[in-house]
């Protein structure tokens, strides 16, 4: 008598039901699916549903100029605190230079320079004149950090538009590849990315000197600003669209800012200077320039001057996502039509169906009912594979479909090993039940070894590959794991259940 655990059958049925609930929304209209079932669909890649493909180039000249500005500002504060006299401090995208008033402060200057600039900047000393320039290694490090930061900011901005699973990766030393499945409007994407989003706070001054620069607001009014940045967007913890009571008593749309703890302390010190005008500048445009009326210790600031709440929401979104450390220009732009993706899906589905059909015929021809159980296991394998991909929010690409088709062939590999082992046991004169038990047990080592070696190759593809190659590797890896489960555990349960219900029927070849 063959015994099959009811708990095991119930567990398998539950697994199948959960998988069906996950997969159904991708193939059935949502109006036919109950609300209590998660309406999660599989995400299609650019090559399957079309979309926008952009190659962006980072303009690093301003990166080093901004970095020099920050270094110069820190040096000024450190020199003032340590009472190190200097004059003629100058900076550009290549160097930072100044002149010491006394050589007696040289050691103090060196300690400050090591602390503020680090030891990667190349130093030149000629009498009292000190010059620092960027080394090649420092330039590469700053450039790589800027690219990494740009990828993070781009991802946040694209995610806030509702786009699912964009592909964003660094290419070479200065380029970023951006692929947005489902989008057909590259201009909207470029407008979103063309704004660097650099938010800085400057003092407004009446003096005209080398330490000031001109800037205009959105209405064309000009402001003369001190070059030193007194607060940056990095000091902003959160931003949201809100309403603010203006001087005329009207509720006007605005952007409400909450500063970080460090930013709050700095802003508190700034607002002690009542009567001065503090300009809030985004991408070299003055958003607002309020006069400080009173001390603000709570780290809250307001950006006014927007015409609509939608404009404030857009600005708040940009501030939340952070500023791009470098400007990005479009090197390559193309739109992949949904027709190409639809054709790829149809051909991929056709190839998968043909693969299942061919495997089914061969398995039934060689192994009879054993082969039929193997084909049923292949169907469940595809179901589990799709369910796992959907639960992971994985993006399905054309290489992923290829991986699924290959998985169909690999899914029966374990069954072939088991069935051949059972045939050998029957040929040696064993009865059916002992032959089945021995076949599954003795074939296990071969099944594990063959799949383990494939998993190692797939892991290498994932580790050293990128983009579609990784998608292929992920699909293959999941398919291998699910195929081992369905081919060994599931088919054995089905065979045992069949023999329990129909002991007199033959399932032999």
N, C-alpha and C positions, 0 to 999 in steps of 0.2 A: 504493500500500500504506500502510495506517494503522499507525503504530507506537505502542504504549503501553508505557511503562516498567514493567518488572516490579517494580522497587523502589517505584514510586509505588503500584501495586496492593497490594503487600505492606504498605506503610505505612498505606494506607486500611483494609485488613483488620484490621491490628493495632489501629488506632484504634477500629474498630467493636467488636472483641472486648473491649477494655478498658472501653469504654462499657457494653457488655452486662453485664460483671462488676459494674460499679458500680450498675447499675439493677436487676438481677435480685432482690437481697434485699428491695427495696421491694414486689415483686409476687409473689414465690414464697416459700413457707414455707422457713424456715432448714434444716429437716431434709432438704430436697431439694438443698441447695446445699453443695458441698464446703467443707471448713474452710479451704482455702488461699485461697478467695475472700473478700475483705473483706466482713463482714456489716454494712454501713453502710446505713441506711435514710434516706429523705428525711424531714426534720422537718416536721411539719404545724403550722400556726399555730393560734391560739386559735379562729378562725372555722371551722376544718376538723375539729379533733378535740375541741373543747370545752376547758374549763379555768376557771381562776379569774381574775377581773378585779377589781382593787382600786385605789381612788384614795386615796392617803395624804396627810395634811396635816402639815407640819413645825411643831412647837411651838417657836418661836424664843426665847421668854422665857428659858428655862434656858440657851440658847446664849450669850446676852450675859452672863448671870450667871457662867457658867463661864469665859468669856473674861476678865471682870473679875477673877476669882479668879487666873487665870494671870498677868495683868498685875500684880496687886498682889504676887504672890509674886516676880516678877522685879524689881519696884521695890525690895522689901525687901532682896533680895540685892545689888542694885546700890548702894543707899544705904549698906548696911553696908560694902561694899568701898571706896566713895569717902568714907566717914566723913561722910555727910550726915545730920545729926540731924533726926528727924521724930517726930510723935506723932499719935494719933487717926486712923490710917489706916483708912478705911472704903470699902467697895465694894458695889455692887448691880448690877442689870441695866442701869442707866442711867449711873452715874457712878463715878468713883474719886476720892476726896478724902483729903487729909491736911494737916497743919500743920507748916511748917518751924520748927525751933527757933531758927534764925538766918537773917536776910536775906542774910548774907554768902555763904551757900551757894546763892543763887538761881541763879546761872549754872551751877554744877555740877548742880543739880537739872534745869535746862532741857536740858542736854546728855544727862543720863540719860533724861529723859522722851522726848526725840526718838529716842534709840536704842531704848528699850524699847517705847514706845507708837506711835512713828511720828508723822507730822505731820498725820494725818487726824483725830485727836481734837481736839475743840474745848476750848480752855484758858481757864480763868477764874482770875484772880489777885486776891485782896483781902487786902492786908497779907501776913501769913504763911500765909494759908489758900489752898491750891491745889486746884482742882477740874478734872477732865477728864471730858468727856462724849462720847458717840458721835455723829459727824456722820451725816447721812442717807446720804452716799456710802459711808462705812465700814460702816454697818449693811447696806446693800445688798450690798456686797462680801462681808462675813462670811456673810450669809444665802445668797448664791449659792455660796460655797465649801462651806458646810454641806450644801446640796442636792447638789452634785456629789459630795462625799464620801459622802453617804448612798446615792447611786446605786451607787457602787463597793462599799460594804459590803453592800447588799442583794443585789447580783449575786453576791458571794462566798458569802453565806449560802444563797442559792437554789441556786447551783451545787453546793454541798456536799450538798444533799439529793438530787442526781441529776437535777434538772430540766434539760431541754435547751432552750437558746435562749429564755430569758424575755425579754419586752419590758419594759424599764424606761426611762422617760423623764420629764424634768421638764416640768410643765405649769403655766404661770403663775409667780407669785412664790414660792409656798409648797407646791405640790402635786407629787406624784410618782405617775405611772400605772404600775401593775405588772400584767402579764398573764403567766400561767403556763400554757402549753398542756399538756393531759393531766392536770392536777391537778383533783380534784373535792372537795378538803377545804380550804375557806378557813380553818377554825379552826386547822389545823396550820400554815398559812402565817402567820397572824396571831400565833400563839404564838412562831413563829420570829423575827418582826420586832418584837414588842412589847417584847422585852428590848433595852434600849438598848446593853448590852454595855460600859458604861464601867467600865474597870478602873483603880483608883487605889490608891495606897499612902499611908497616914496614920499618924502617931504616935498611940499611945494615951496619954492623959494623965489624971491625977486632978484636975487643976484645973478649976474651973467658971468660965468667963468668956465674954465675947462672941466670943472667938476659938476656941471649941470648939462641937461639936455632938454630938447623940446619935445612935447607930446601933445596930441590933440584928443578931444573926446569925440563921441559919435556925432555931435552937432557941429564939429569943426572948431570949437573953442580951443585955444592953445594954452598950454601950461608949461612952466619951466620947472623941472624937477631935479632934485639932487641925485647924483648918480648912485649913491649908496642905497642898497636895498635894506629897508629896516624890518621887513617881515615878508615871508614868502607863502606860497600856496601849500608848502609842506607843513606849515604851522596850523593849517585848517583841518579840524577833525571831522566836521560835517557841514553840509550846505543844503538848504532846501528853499523852495519858492514859498513866499509868504506875503502878507500885506503889512504896510507900514503907514502910520499916520504922518502925513507930510506937514510942512509949515502952514499950508492953507487949510488944514483940518480934514483933508480928504484921505481916504484909504487908497494907497497906491501900491501896486505890485513891487516886490523887492526880493532880494536874496538874503536870507538870514544865515549868518556864519557862526559856527561854534568853534573856537580855537582849542588847540591842544593845551595841555598844562604848561608846557614851555612857552607856547605862543601866547597864552593868556598872561603869563608873567611879563613877557616882553611888551604886549599890547597895553598892559596896565601902566608900565613905565612910559610908553609913548603918549598915552592920553593924559598924563600928568601935565604935559606941555599945552595947556589950554590956550586957545587963540590961534594956534598953528593949524595949517591945512594939510591933511594927509590924503594923498591921492591913491586910489585903488586902481591898478593898471592891469589889464588883461591883454596880452599879445600886442603891447605898445599902443593900446588905446585906453584912455582914461574912462573908467566906468562911472566913478563918482569921486568927488573931491570934497568931503565934508570938513567943516571947521570944527575943531575939538572944543566942545562946549563945557564938558565936565569929565572928571576922571571915571574910567570904566574898568572896574576891577574884575568883572565876571567873565571876561573872555568872549563877549558877544559883539559881533559887528554886523552892520547892515549895508548892503549894496543897493543903492537906489538909482533911478534914472531910466529903468526899463519901461517900455510902452505897454507891455501885456504880460499876463501871467505865464503864457506859453514861452515867451522870451526868457523869463526868469527861470522857468523849469529847465530850459535848454542850458542856460548858464550854470545853474546849480548842478545839473548832470555832469557838465564838463569839469567843474571844480571837484566834484566827488571822485570822478575817475582819475583826477590828477593831471599834471601838466606833462606834455611830451618834452623830454630833455633836449630834443633836436627837432628841427623842421624836417618834414618828409616831402619829397617830390616823387611824382609818379613816373617810373621808368617804362612800365608796361601795363597795358590795360586791355582786358578782353572780357566779353560776356559769353558764357556757355549757355546755349539755348536749351530749354526743357525738352525739346524734341530729341536731341541727341541722347539725353539721359533716359527718356522713355524707351527709345530704341535699344539702349544698353540693357535696361531692365527686362524687356521682352526677350532679348536674346539670352540673357542670363537665366531667366526662368525656364526658357525652352531647353537650354543646355542641362539644367538641373533635372528637369523632367525626363529628358532622354537618358541621363545618367542613371536615374532611379529605375527607369524601365529596363534598361540593359542589365543592370545589376540584378533586378528582380527575376528576369528570365533566366539568367545564368545560374543564380542561386537555386531557383526552383528546379531547373534541369538537372543540376548536379546533386542537390541535397533534399529534394522533395519538400515535405512539411518542415523539416529543419530550416531549409532555405526560406520558406514562407515566413517563419518566425523572425529570421534575420532581416528580411525586408521590412516587416512591421517595426522592428527595432530601429531600422534606418529612418523611417518616417518619424518615430518618436525622437530620434537623435536630432533631426532638423527642427522639430518643435522646441526641444529644450535649448538648442543653439540659438534660435531666434528669440526665445524668452529671455535668455541671459543677456544677449546683445541689447535688447530693449531695456531691461532693468539697469544695465550699465550706462545707459544713454550713449551707447557707442554709435558712431557714424558709419553707415554701410556704404562702401564704395564698390566700384567694379572689381578691383582685386579681392575685396571681401566676398563678393559673389563667387569669384573663381575659387576662393578658399572653401566656400560651402560646397561647391560642386566636387572638389577633390575629397572633401570630408565624406561625401556619400560613398565613394569608392573605398576610402580607408575604413569606414564604419563597419564594412563586412569582413575586413581583414581578420579581425579577432574571431568572427564566426567561422571563417574558413579554417582557421587553425583548430578551433574546438571541434568542428564537424569532421575534419580529417582524423583527429585523434579518436573520436567516437567510432569512426569507420574501422580504424586499426584495432580498437578494442573488440568490436564485434567480429572482425576477421579472426581474432585470436580465440574466439569461442565464448566470450563473456555474454551474459544476458543483458537485455536492454538497459535496465535501471543502473546496474553497476557500470556498464559501459558509458552511460551518460555522465554519471558521477565522476568516473575516472577521466573522461575526456575533458570536462571543465577544469578539474583539479590539475591535471598534468599539462594542459595547454596554457595555464595561467602565467608561468614563467616566460614563455615565448611571447605572449600577448604584452606583458609589462615591458619586456626588453625592447620589442619592436616600437612600441609607442613612446617609450622613454627616449630612445635615440632620436625619434622624430621631434619630440618636444625640445631636445637640446638644440637641434638645428633651427627650430622655430624661435627659440630664445635668442639665438645669435642674430637671426634676421631682425628681431625686435630691437635688440641692443645696438646694432650697427646700422640699421635702416632708418628711414624717416618717411613721413607721409603715407602714401599708399602701401609701401612695403610693410610698415608697421600694422596697417589695417589688415593686410593679408595674414600677417603673423598672429595677430590677436584672434582672428576668426579661426585660423587653423588650430591654435592652442586650445581654444574653447571646444572646437569640434573633436579634437583628439580625446579630451577628458570626457565629454558627454558620450562619445562613441564607445569608450571603454566601459562606461557604466551601462549603456543600453545593450551592448553586445554580450557582456558577461552576466551582469546581475539580472537585467530585464528579460533577456531571452531564456535564461535558466528558469526564471519564475514562470514565464509563459509555457515552457515545455512541461514543467512540473504540474502546472495547473491543468493543462490539457490531459496529461496522463492520469491525473486524479479524477477528472470528470469523465474521460473516455478511455479507460484502461484497455478496452478490447480493440480500439482502433490503432492501426499502425501509423507511425510517423516516420517510418524508415524510408530510405531512398528507393 
